[in-house]
């Protein structure tokens, strides 16, 4: 069996990749297991040297890797370059911080000496999506490798070129061969891989159904998982918000990566007193986008990653309109061979509609009018998801209190949109998953936290 990479703008196949056989997969697992036992005993300085070289390789190949993303999933070149730069950042961050994060810590006890120590688990399986094909992987790989683990990557099939490029980065950096390995396999192979005795844990970024499936398999084997799943992030526009700032930030977040971001702003909950003014400014920002060829530096909104994803999004829009939502702009499939979809704003959005209840993974914004701050909080939390959120208010002290105490999400940013950052914990609650990536918490997800007492 093979995988096709198809350019979502031209709709042309650009490459075909042969799937790995069961024998090749088993050999990769055995090699990763053996390399982990060598790697876990290396000094942090040796591991850091490897990660610094990965960062250098990323930067040296930035333009080529950005172009690869553009060809495989439609990301704009500028977006691809920014993604590669961020990957280099996360490699350097963990190269510099890992030893401090994993140094044994003294604890008070009745013993003469007690420590909390950290040891790597072994081979970790990463099941990753196509929307940020380098960043999603590197934010797992950098801390996992620095902790002394080995990594196996099962990437989305439409970005197989990116998957192989990531493995090549570790090879070029001089890391032990097979310490990080890409497995070109279909999703039905994940179960047998995860059940292999040498595979100790898994991390998945993707849809809710995929996360539940991997969690069930891992649970049957008593293996740990970290899940970063979907989101329908609510952004509250309160009565004292800077409306121009709110409109600009909300539009930028909604359209980032053609709207294909788990932490992209998706539901805009606006109090009645400023609803009309915000909507006017927001529409203006959405309409300034330049939709077109992602290889063109002037393009700000490229295609969606696949035609089936675009068609599913359009069906969600049509269903919401049939249930009473109103399409203010966009909401149509352009006459183009690519998987294009225009900036779209839905208003009069209510519970029961896909635009209210579901994740719209594309350049579609749901604007919801509420009468008060209290109702805005209720609507924001009225979701099965809990990944990110935002509050726009010039009363920063009040907004901070709401963010800490009221909003049900893994992150809440005030007067800006949610961004992932190597220094900040990242993850969600409810059906947005569990566990945390990035920061000191991310590197401690896949280690054995061991108590050692000496009497």
Secondary structure, DSSP 8 states (H G I E B T S, - for coil): -EEEEEETTTTEEEEEEE---HHHHHHHHHHHHHHHHHHTTS-HHHHHHHHHHHHHHHHHTHHHHHHHHHHHH---HHHHHHHHHHHHHHHHHHHHHHHHHHS-EE---SSSEEEEEEEE-SEEEEE--STTTTHHHHHHHHHHHHTT-EEEEE--GGGHHHHHHHHHHHHHTT--TTSEEE----GGGHHHHHHSTTEEEEEEES-HHHHHHHHHHHHHTT-EEEEE----EEEEE-TT--HHHHHHHHHHHHHGGGG--TTSEEEEEEEHHHHHHHHHHHHHHHHT--BS-TTSTT-SB---S-HHHHHHHHHHHHHHHHTT-EEEE--S--SSSS-----EEEES--TTSHHHHS---SSEEEEEEESSHHHHHHHHH-SSEES-EEEE-S-HHHHHHHHHHT--SS--EESS-----TTS-B--EETTEES-BSHHHHHTTTEEEEEEEE-
